[in-house]
Amino acid sequence: MLPPNSPGEDRIPLHLFDRKGITIVSIGVLLFFAGFVSGYRLLAVVGVACCIGAALVAVQRYRAVKERVVEKQHTEDEDTTVNKKKILLFDDAGFGGSIQVDEHDHEVAAYATLKNSLLAPGMTTAREEPHKVAVRKPDTDKRTAQHTYTAADFADSAEPGRQEPHNEFNYLLGKTLQVMKEICFAHTAAFFWINRESQHLVVECKVTDSETFVTDRKIPIGNDVVSTVALSGQPALLNHIAAGAERDVVCYYSTMQGVNSFVCVPVFFAHDTAAVSPIGVIAIDSKADDEYGSETFRQLTHFTKLLSSLLQSYTEKFDLASDMKTMDADRCVRTVAAGHPGISAVLNAFMEEASNLVPWDSMTTVLFDEGQRKWVIASARCRANDRFVMAKQSIDFGASVTGTAIAANRVQSFPDVAAASCVFFHEHEEGMEFKQSGSFLALPLASADKSFGAVTFGSRTKQSYGKKEIASLQYLCTTLVMALDAEDLRAVVREHLMTDPETGVGTRKYFSQRLNEEVERSNNSGDDLSVVLVALSPLSELRARFGDESADAAMKSVASQLSAGIRAYDVVGRYDDGSFGVLLSDTAANDAFLWSEKIRSKIAGNVIVTEDKNFSVTVTISICGVTDELSARDCLSHAEKVMRQAQAAGGNLVRVY
């Protein structure tokens, strides 16, 4: 009988897995049990795929070893003849030798002869029993057996379950590509999205040994093999690439790599078996010649199916996360609008939340101005220092994209503004940077019976606003329209009241009626009349710092002091959300200035007490004296102009027109 594992038995080695194979199987088992315990089935699927891939490599190694054994049987020398047997003997220290015996000789005597020849002089007989006959293991296996493994060899510190869907998908995609690279002994394994609108391959993830992989994520679709697979949907295999043809095959290196073998396969969306155009491609390459074959295609089909399932799952998960983000933004706008802070505050809340939903470089809101009887830009934001349209500018309603969105109550989208020869706001926008490149979107703001205006978004990047982005913004616009409609109704109610319920002074309608009467009386009698506007400086900052309750308390305090400081025949009324109007009869502008300074000083020195805050406020006051040639509208216009100048100068002062 021959010793176990002796060459004469032609046994196949059992170490079919190398270090890489053991690592892959370990990762697969870990991912499977992690997914099974946590209920996260995608991790379990990735684990099974790792084990399957490692098993395929083991089968290939088994076949290769078996072929070498068969070949060896035909080429063995006289040591393996029928009449001879070779015996290998190793001692405990790993030293040994061999001896050939006839099949008729007693094997025990041969073993004893060989063992005695190996024993050193003076060695005790304890070494003799028992002696071992074995085949010595390679040094690499001995080192592997001596390695001490830790939890870090089997566990990953990353926590994909707590990441954003896109980052989590990239994490699993990277792990999958790593397994593909190990199994296929590749130089690079990479996944590319296919953007057919812009004709680009977009690098989503890569695992590479190269230091010159392209840094730009977008690679133009050309005549290379990766582009050909992306356009045709048919896989490609090259087992030998001429030195000068590498750039015509591989498009993702900036320098020559010496690639000789290359495989590229398409990736389709899961369960879409009738699809003709893939959504992505996987490319692997190797510097070895004739590295890949039909078995490589079979291996990659398992990975493409896995990626298809991952894509479907994460598309649904990303859509759910996007919907949740939209709902959170909607809830924030509703919360702000519930406090009835005014149209400006609601618009600011909308723009803040919208800026977190979609990419943007510029944003505007366009509303109807009753004073000018025109559609004007109510607010404008631009991230860069580029020239852009400004607030208070009117738009060309009949010939602009924004005007068309309002008039037709229809979304206007321009994926590439450079290709659109049109006016987006007004004729003075020519030469502005936002018209040079990028995309533009205008969404109307309209309820069932009224059009409020539009919101616009601009981006420096083309194709920034797809169906998903437009749907999210339209959902948020619905809430904004509801808030604007509520503010409009509240304004109508206030106009029909004579006393403002929040401050106890006259309403704006009452103030406007009395202004017309007093201006007409002053013109007829020649008596002096001063129109005074008193504005908190500023009310928006007060709301942001102390809250709506404190801002309301400040308005009531200022209204109370104004009412206490006028005569019985003078008039004080609410002018807008943060200001009051005062009519001082028989008072010239100079006398009105003295009265205003006393009121301003008194208000600034007054302490406003609420439940949890004590604070003071300041006011800015503008004055316009009425003359024969001025109408009521002119007086208000002049007072507003002086008010803007005073606020620009820092506020907390009195100015006369």
C-alpha positions in Angstrom: 0.0 0.0 0.0 1.3 3.4 -0.9 1.3 6.3 1.6 -1.6 8.8 1.4 -1.3 11.5 -1.2 1.7 9.9 -2.8 2.2 10.8 -6.5 1.5 7.3 -7.5 -2.1 7.6 -6.6 -2.7 10.5 -9.1 -5.0 12.3 -6.6 -6.3 15.7 -7.3 -5.1 18.4 -4.8 -7.9 19.6 -2.5 -6.6 23.2 -2.2 -8.7 24.4 -5.2 -9.2 27.8 -3.6 -6.3 30.2 -3.4 -6.2 33.1 -1.0 -8.4 35.2 -3.3 -11.0 32.4 -3.5 -11.0 32.0 0.3 -11.4 35.7 0.7 -14.3 35.9 -1.8 -16.1 32.9 -0.2 -15.6 34.5 3.3 -17.1 37.8 2.1 -20.0 36.0 0.5 -20.8 33.9 3.6 -20.6 37.0 5.7 -22.8 39.1 3.5 -25.3 36.2 3.2 -25.7 35.8 7.0 -25.7 39.6 7.5 -28.5 40.0 5.0 -30.4 37.0 6.5 -30.1 38.3 10.1 -30.9 41.9 9.2 -33.6 41.1 6.7 -31.8 43.0 4.0 -32.1 40.6 1.2 -29.8 42.4 -1.2 -26.8 41.7 1.0 -27.8 38.0 1.0 -28.0 38.1 -2.8 -24.6 39.7 -3.1 -23.2 37.0 -0.7 -24.7 34.2 -2.8 -23.2 35.8 -6.0 -19.7 35.9 -4.4 -19.9 32.2 -3.5 -21.1 31.2 -6.9 -18.3 33.2 -8.6 -15.7 31.5 -6.3 -17.2 28.1 -7.1 -16.9 28.7 -10.8 -13.2 29.6 -10.4 -12.7 26.4 -8.3 -14.3 24.3 -11.0 -11.9 25.8 -13.6 -8.9 25.1 -11.3 -10.1 21.5 -10.8 -10.2 20.9 -14.5 -6.8 22.4 -15.0 -5.2 20.3 -12.3 -6.9 17.2 -13.6 -5.5 17.8 -17.1 -2.0 18.2 -15.6 -2.3 14.9 -13.8 -3.4 13.0 -16.9 -0.5 14.6 -18.8 1.9 13.7 -16.1 0.8 10.0 -16.2 2.1 9.8 -19.8 5.5 11.4 -19.1 6.6 9.9 -15.9 10.1 8.3 -15.8 11.2 4.9 -14.5 10.2 5.9 -11.0 6.5 5.3 -11.8 6.8 2.1 -13.7 4.7 -1.0 -12.8 7.6 -2.7 -11.1 8.8 0.3 -9.1 7.3 2.3 -6.3 8.7 5.6 -4.9 8.3 6.1 -1.1 8.6 9.6 0.3 9.5 9.9 4.0 9.6 13.1 6.0 10.5 13.5 9.6 8.9 16.0 12.1 11.3 18.8 11.1 10.3 18.6 7.5 13.5 16.8 6.2 13.1 13.7 4.2 14.0 11.6 1.2 12.8 8.9 -1.2 13.5 5.3 -2.0 12.5 3.0 -4.8 11.5 -0.6 -4.0 10.4 -3.6 -6.1 6.8 -4.5 -5.7 7.9 -7.9 -4.2 10.1 -6.4 -1.5 8.7 -5.9 1.9 7.7 -2.3 2.3 8.2 -2.2 6.0 11.9 -3.0 5.6 12.3 -0.3 3.0 10.7 2.3 5.3 13.0 1.3 8.1 16.1 1.6 5.9 15.1 5.0 4.6 14.2 6.3 8.1 17.5 5.1 9.7 19.4 6.9 6.9 17.7 10.2 7.9 18.3 10.0 11.6 21.2 12.0 12.8 23.8 10.5 15.1 22.8 10.6 18.8 19.2 11.0 18.1 17.0 9.3 20.7 14.8 6.4 19.9 11.8 8.5 20.9 12.1 10.1 17.4 11.6 6.7 15.9 8.1 6.2 17.1 5.9 6.9 15.5 7.5 7.8 12.1 5.3 9.6 9.6 5.1 9.1 5.9 3.6 12.1 4.1 3.9 14.6 1.2 5.4 17.9 2.4 3.0 20.9 2.0 4.2 24.0 0.1 5.6 26.8 2.2 2.7 29.1 1.1 0.2 26.7 2.6 2.2 26.6 5.8 2.2 30.4 6.1 -1.5 30.4 5.5 -2.1 28.0 8.2 -0.1 30.0 10.6 -2.0 33.3 9.9 -4.2 34.6 12.7 -7.5 35.9 11.4 -9.5 38.6 13.0 -13.0 40.0 12.7 -11.7 42.6 10.3 -10.9 39.8 7.7 -14.6 38.9 7.6 -16.5 42.1 8.4 -16.8 45.4 6.7 -16.8 48.6 8.8 -19.2 50.4 6.3 -22.9 50.5 7.2 -24.7 50.6 3.8 -28.1 50.3 5.4 -27.7 53.8 6.9 -26.6 55.6 3.8 -28.5 57.5 1.2 -29.9 55.2 -1.5 -27.5 56.4 -4.2 -24.5 56.0 -1.9 -25.7 52.6 -0.7 -26.1 51.4 -4.3 -22.5 52.6 -5.1 -21.2 50.7 -2.1 -22.8 47.4 -3.2 -21.8 48.1 -6.8 -18.2 48.6 -5.8 -18.2 45.3 -3.8 -19.7 43.5 -6.8 -17.0 44.9 -9.1 -14.3 43.9 -6.7 -15.5 40.4 -6.8 -15.7 40.4 -10.6 -12.1 41.8 -10.7 -10.8 39.0 -8.4 -12.6 36.2 -10.2 -11.6 37.3 -13.7 -8.1 38.3 -12.7 -8.8 41.7 -14.3 -6.8 44.9 -14.4 -9.9 47.0 -14.3 -13.6 46.4 -13.7 -15.9 49.4 -14.3 -19.6 50.2 -14.6 -20.9 52.9 -16.9 -24.4 54.5 -17.3 -25.5 55.3 -20.8 -26.9 58.8 -21.3 -28.4 58.7 -24.8 -29.7 62.3 -24.7 -26.2 63.8 -24.2 -24.4 60.9 -25.9 -22.1 60.2 -23.0 -20.9 57.2 -21.0 -21.1 58.1 -17.3 -18.6 56.4 -14.9 -20.6 55.3 -11.9 -18.1 53.0 -10.2 -14.7 51.4 -10.9 -12.2 49.1 -9.3 -8.8 49.4 -11.0 -5.1 48.9 -10.6 -4.4 51.7 -13.0 -3.4 55.2 -11.9 -4.4 56.8 -15.2 -8.2 56.0 -15.2 -9.9 59.1 -16.7 -10.9 61.6 -14.1 -13.9 63.0 -16.0 -17.1 61.1 -15.2 -18.5 61.8 -18.6 -16.9 60.1 -21.6 -18.3 60.9 -25.0 -19.7 58.0 -26.9 -17.5 57.3 -29.9 -16.2 54.4 -32.0 -14.6 52.4 -29.2 -15.8 48.9 -28.2 -17.5 50.2 -25.0 -19.5 52.7 -27.0 -20.4 50.0 -29.6 -21.8 47.7 -26.9 -23.7 50.6 -25.3 -25.4 51.5 -28.6 -26.0 47.9 -29.9 -26.7 46.1 -26.7 -24.5 43.1 -27.8 -21.6 41.9 -25.7 -18.0 42.0 -27.1 -14.9 39.8 -26.4 -11.3 40.5 -27.5 -8.6 38.0 -26.6 -5.8 39.9 -28.3 -5.4 43.6 -28.8 -2.7 45.0 -31.0 -0.5 47.6 -29.2 -1.6 50.4 -31.4 -5.3 49.6 -31.2 -5.7 49.9 -27.5 -7.2 53.4 -27.6 -9.7 52.2 -30.3 -11.0 49.5 -27.9 -10.7 51.0 -24.4 -11.9 54.6 -23.9 -11.4 55.0 -20.1 -7.6 55.3 -19.8 -5.7 58.5 -20.3 -2.5 56.6 -21.2 -1.6 53.2 -22.7 -1.9 50.4 -20.3 -0.8 47.3 -22.3 -4.3 45.8 -22.3 -4.4 42.5 -24.3 -7.8 41.0 -23.3 -11.1 42.8 -23.0 -14.8 41.9 -22.3 -17.8 44.3 -22.3 -21.4 43.3 -21.5 -24.6 45.3 -21.5 -26.8 45.7 -18.4 -30.6 46.0 -18.9 -33.3 46.9 -16.4 -34.6 44.0 -14.5 -37.5 42.0 -16.0 -37.4 44.1 -19.2 -36.6 41.1 -21.4 -37.9 42.9 -24.5 -35.5 45.8 -24.0 -33.2 46.6 -27.0 -31.2 49.4 -25.5 -29.2 48.8 -22.3 -29.1 51.3 -19.4 -25.4 50.5 -18.6 -22.4 48.4 -19.5 -19.7 46.5 -17.5 -16.2 46.5 -18.9 -13.3 44.3 -17.7 -9.8 44.1 -19.1 -6.5 42.3 -18.5 -2.9 42.7 -19.5 -2.6 39.0 -20.1 -3.2 37.6 -23.6 -6.1 35.2 -24.3 -7.4 35.6 -20.7 -11.1 35.4 -21.3 -13.4 33.0 -23.1 -17.0 31.8 -23.2 -16.9 30.9 -19.5 -16.2 34.5 -18.7 -19.4 35.5 -20.5 -21.3 32.9 -18.4 -19.8 34.4 -15.2 -20.6 38.0 -16.2 -24.3 37.1 -17.0 -24.8 36.2 -13.3 -23.4 39.6 -12.3 -25.4 41.5 -14.8 -28.6 39.9 -13.6 -27.6 40.7 -10.0 -27.0 44.4 -11.0 -30.3 44.5 -12.8 -32.1 43.4 -9.6 -30.1 45.9 -7.6 -31.0 48.7 -10.1 -34.7 47.9 -9.9 -34.7 47.7 -6.1 -32.7 50.9 -5.6 -34.7 52.8 -8.3 -37.8 52.1 -6.2 -36.0 53.0 -3.0 -34.6 56.2 -4.5 -38.1 57.1 -5.7 -39.5 56.5 -2.2 -36.7 58.6 -0.6 -37.3 61.4 -3.2 -41.0 61.4 -2.4 -40.2 61.5 1.3 -37.9 64.5 0.7 -40.6 66.3 -1.3 -43.2 65.6 1.4 -40.8 67.0 4.1 -40.3 70.2 2.0 -44.1 70.5 1.6 -44.6 70.1 5.3 -42.1 72.9 6.0 -43.8 75.3 3.6 -47.2 74.4 5.1 -45.9 75.1 8.6 -44.6 78.5 7.6 -47.8 79.4 5.8 -50.0 78.4 8.8 -48.6 81.3 10.7 -49.9 83.8 8.1 -46.5 85.6 7.9 -47.3 87.3 4.6 -46.6 86.5 1.0 -42.9 87.4 1.2 -42.2 84.9 4.0 -44.1 82.1 2.3 -42.2 82.7 -1.0 -38.9 82.6 0.9 -39.8 79.3 2.6 -40.8 77.9 -0.8 -37.5 78.9 -2.4 -35.5 77.5 0.5 -37.2 74.1 0.3 -37.1 74.0 -3.5 -33.4 74.7 -3.5 -32.9 71.4 -1.6 -35.0 69.3 -4.1 -33.5 70.2 -7.5 -30.2 71.5 -8.8 -30.2 75.2 -9.5 -28.0 78.2 -10.1 -30.7 80.8 -10.3 -34.3 81.1 -9.1 -37.1 83.7 -9.4 -40.7 84.3 -8.5 -42.9 86.4 -10.7 -46.1 87.9 -9.3 -48.6 90.6 -10.4 -48.0 94.1 -9.0 -51.3 95.9 -8.4 -49.5 99.3 -8.2 -47.8 98.9 -11.6 -50.5 96.7 -13.1 -47.7 94.5 -14.5 -46.2 91.1 -13.9 -42.9 91.8 -12.0 -40.1 89.7 -10.6 -40.9 89.5 -6.9 -37.6 87.9 -5.9 -34.5 86.6 -7.6 -31.6 84.5 -6.4 -28.3 83.7 -8.2 -25.5 81.6 -6.8 -22.7 83.0 -8.8 -21.7 86.6 -9.4 -23.1 86.5 -12.9 -25.4 89.2 -14.2 -29.0 88.2 -13.6 -32.5 89.7 -13.6 -33.3 91.8 -10.6 -36.3 92.0 -8.3 -39.0 94.7 -9.1 -38.2 94.4 -12.8 -41.3 93.8 -15.0 -41.3 90.9 -17.5 -42.4 90.9 -21.1 -45.6 89.1 -20.5 -46.6 88.6 -24.2 -43.2 87.5 -25.6 -41.3 85.8 -22.8 -41.1 82.2 -21.7 -42.2 83.1 -18.2 -45.2 85.0 -19.5 -46.2 82.1 -21.6 -46.1 79.8 -18.6 -48.4 82.2 -16.7 -50.8 82.8 -19.7 -51.0 79.2 -20.8 -50.8 77.7 -17.3 -48.3 75.2 -18.6 -44.8 74.2 -17.7 -42.1 75.5 -19.9 -38.9 73.4 -20.0 -35.7 74.1 -22.0 -33.1 71.3 -21.6 -30.5 73.4 -23.5 -30.9 77.1 -23.4 -28.1 77.7 -25.9 -30.3 76.1 -28.6 -33.3 78.2 -27.7 -33.5 81.6 -29.3 -36.2 83.2 -27.1 -36.7 85.7 -24.3 -37.0 84.2 -20.8 -37.9 87.3 -18.9 -37.4 90.6 -20.8 -35.4 92.0 -23.7 -32.7 93.4 -21.4 -31.5 89.9 -20.4 -29.4 89.5 -23.6 -25.8 88.8 -22.9 -26.5 87.4 -19.4 -24.6 84.2 -18.4 -27.7 82.1 -17.7 -28.6 82.2 -21.4 -25.2 80.9 -22.6 -25.5 77.3 -21.5 -27.5 75.0 -19.2 -31.2 74.4 -18.7 -34.3 76.5 -17.7 -37.6 75.7 -16.2 -40.8 77.8 -15.6 -43.7 76.5 -13.6 -47.0 78.5 -13.3 -48.7 79.3 -10.0 -52.4 79.1 -10.5 -55.5 78.0 -8.5 -58.8 77.0 -10.0 -59.9 80.6 -10.6 -56.8 82.8 -10.3 -53.3 83.0 -11.7 -50.7 84.2 -9.2 -47.6 84.1 -11.3 -44.7 81.6 -11.9 -41.5 80.3 -10.4 -38.4 79.7 -12.6 -35.3 77.6 -12.1 -32.0 77.8 -14.0 -29.0 75.5 -14.0 -25.6 75.7 -15.7 -25.9 72.0 -16.6 -27.9 70.7 -19.5 -30.7 68.2 -18.9 -31.0 69.2 -15.2 -34.8 69.1 -15.0 -36.4 65.7 -15.9 -39.8 64.3 -15.2 -39.0 63.5 -11.6 -37.7 67.0 -10.8 -40.6 68.7 -12.5 -43.1 66.5 -10.6 -41.5 67.3 -7.2 -41.6 71.0 -7.9 -45.2 70.9 -9.1 -46.2 69.2 -5.9 -44.5 71.9 -3.9 -46.0 74.6 -6.1 -49.5 73.3 -5.2 -48.8 74.1 -1.6 -47.5 77.5 -2.5 -50.6 78.3 -4.5 -52.8 77.3 -1.5 -50.8 79.6 0.7 -51.0 82.5 -1.8 -54.8 81.8 -2.2 -55.2 82.0 1.6 -53.2 85.2 1.8 -55.3 86.7 -1.0 -58.6 85.8 0.9 -57.2 87.3 4.1 -56.4 90.5 2.2 -59.9 90.6 0.8 -61.3 90.2 4.3 -59.1 93.0 5.6 -60.2 95.3 2.9 -63.8 95.0 4.0 -63.0 95.7 7.6 -62.5 99.2 9.0 -60.4 98.1 12.0 -57.3 95.8 11.7 -58.0 92.9 14.1 -54.3 92.3 14.9 -53.3 95.9 15.9 -56.5 97.7 16.6 -55.8 100.6 14.2 -57.6 101.2 10.9 -57.2 98.8 8.0 -55.4 99.8 4.8 -58.7 100.3 3.0 -59.8 102.7 5.7 -56.5 104.5 5.6 -56.7 104.8 1.8 -60.2 106.2 1.9 -59.3 108.8 4.6 -56.1 109.7 2.6 -58.2 110.5 -0.5 -60.6 112.6 1.6 -57.9 114.5 3.5 -55.9 115.2 0.3 -59.0 116.6 -1.4 -59.9 118.6 1.7 -56.4 120.0 1.9 -56.4 121.0 -1.8 -59.8 122.8 -1.4 -59.1 124.6 1.9 -55.3 125.1 1.5 -54.6 123.6 4.9 -51.4 121.7 5.5 -51.4 117.9 5.5 -48.5 115.4 6.0 -48.5 111.8 5.0 -46.3 109.7 7.3 -45.2 106.0 6.8 -43.8 104.2 9.9 -42.0 100.8 9.2 -40.5 98.4 11.7 -36.7 97.9 10.9 -37.1 95.2 9.6 -40.0 92.9 10.5 -38.6 89.9 8.7 -35.5 89.8 10.9 -37.7 90.2 14.0 -39.7 87.2 13.0 -36.6 85.1 12.3 -35.0 86.0 15.6 -37.9 86.1 18.1 -40.7 84.3 16.3 -44.1 85.2 15.0 -45.6 85.8 18.4 -43.0 88.3 19.3 -43.3 90.1 16.0 -47.1 90.4 16.4 -46.5 91.8 19.9 -44.1 94.4 18.4 -46.6 95.5 15.8 -49.3 95.9 18.5 -46.9 97.9 20.7 -46.0 100.3 17.8 -49.6 100.7 16.8 -50.5 101.5 20.4 -47.9 104.2 20.7 -48.9 105.8 17.3 -52.5 105.9 18.4 -51.6 107.5 21.7 -49.4 110.1 20.0 -51.9 111.5 17.5 -54.8 113.9 17.9 -58.5 112.9 17.7 -58.9 114.1 14.1 -55.6 112.5 12.9 -55.6 109.1 11.2 -53.5 106.0 11.8 -54.0 102.8 9.9 -52.2 99.5 8.8 -50.3 100.1 5.5 -48.8 96.6 5.0 -47.5 93.7 7.0 -44.7 95.6 8.6 -45.7 99.3 8.4 -48.3 101.9 9.3 -49.6 105.0 7.7 -50.4 108.3 9.6 -52.3 111.4 8.4 -51.4 114.5 10.3 -54.0 117.2 9.5 -53.0 120.9 9.6 -49.4 119.9 10.0 -46.6 121.0 7.7 -43.7 118.6 6.8 -41.3 120.3 9.2 -43.7 120.0 12.1 -44.4 116.4 11.1 -40.6 115.8 11.3 -40.5 116.9 14.9 -43.5 114.7 15.8 -41.9 111.8 14.0 -38.6 112.2 15.9 -40.4 112.1 19.2 -42.4 109.0 18.2 -39.2 107.2 16.9 -37.3 107.9 20.1 -40.2 106.8 22.2 -40.6 103.5 20.3 -36.9 102.7 20.5 -36.9 103.2 24.2 -39.9 101.1 24.9 -39.3 97.5 26.2 -41.7 94.9 24.8 -42.4 92.1 27.2 -43.7 88.7 26.1 -43.9 85.4 28.0 -40.3 84.5 27.5 -38.6 87.5 25.9 -37.9 91.1 26.6 -36.7 93.2 23.7 -37.1 96.6 21.9 -37.6 97.6 18.3 -36.8 100.5 16.1 -38.7 102.2 13.3 -37.9 104.1 10.1 -40.2 107.0 9.2 -40.7 108.8 5.9 -42.8 112.0 5.4 -44.4 113.7 2.4 -46.1 117.0 2.7 -49.2 117.5 0.5 -49.2 120.3 -2.0 -51.8 121.4 -4.6 -50.2 119.5 -7.5 -49.9 116.1 -5.6 -52.6 113.4 -5.6 -53.1 110.8 -3.0 -51.2 108.2 -5.1 -48.3 110.7 -5.6 -48.0 111.3 -1.9 -47.8 107.6 -1.2 -45.3 107.0 -4.0 -43.0 109.8 -2.7 -43.3 108.5 0.9 -42.4 105.0 -0.3 -39.4 106.3 -2.2 -38.0 108.1 0.8 -38.7 105.1 3.0 -36.5 102.9 0.7 -33.7 105.4 0.9 -33.9 105.6 4.6 -33.9 101.9 5.1 -30.9 101.6 2.7 -29.1 104.1 4.9 -29.5 101.8 7.9 -32.9 102.6 9.2 -34.0 104.0 12.6 -34.2 107.5 11.3 -36.7 110.1 9.9 -36.5 111.5 6.4 -38.7 114.0 4.5 -39.4 114.1 0.8 
